[in-house]
Amino acid sequence: MENHGDRNLVLVVMFATFARIIKSMIRLRLLLIVLLALCSVGASCQDVSRNYVKSVTMLDSAGRNAVTEVQYYDALGRPDLFSTTGVGGSGAAVYTGRTYDRKGRVIEIQK
């Protein structure tokens, strides 16, 4: 004769193990969501409307004098504004912009 008590005990243990695995997966998923939310809040990113590349060239070893260049790109990835600061020692900024026609050709460069 088969003992139903042992069989039921095995089923209860299997169910309890399965429930612990599911709870662990839910906790892990919640932890991952919280970590991703925290990372996105504190992350510094580029402007949402345009991308840019920034470079800083130090002119002395102390790092007091520097030339900063920023190249901005439009939504199609074309360069549309170039900014340089720290030129000539006065710290003034020089801007150069580009205007494109419908075919993507440069039609005007503004300084």
Residue pairs with C-beta under 8 A, 6 or more apart in sequence:
46 52
49 75
50 72
50 73
50 74
50 75
50 80
51 72
51 73
51 77
52 70
52 71
52 72
52 73
53 70
53 71
53 73
54 68
54 69
54 70
55 68
55 69
55 70
56 66
56 67
56 68
56 69
57 66
57 67
57 68
57 69
58 65
58 66
59 65
59 66
59 67
59 86
65 86
65 89
66 86
67 84
67 85
67 86
67 87
68 83
68 84
68 85
68 86
69 82
69 83
69 84
70 82
70 83
70 84
71 79
71 81
71 82
72 79
72 80
72 81
72 82
72 83
73 79
73 80
74 80
74 100
76 104
78 98
78 100
78 104
79 98
80 97
80 98
80 99
80 100
81 95
81 96
81 97
81 98
82 95
82 96
82 97
83 93
83 94
83 95
83 96
84 93
84 94
84 95
85 91
85 92
85 93
85 94
87 94
94 111
95 110
95 111
96 109
96 110
96 111
97 109
97 110
97 111
98 106
98 108
98 109
98 110
99 106
99 107
99 108
99 109
99 110
100 106
100 107
101 107
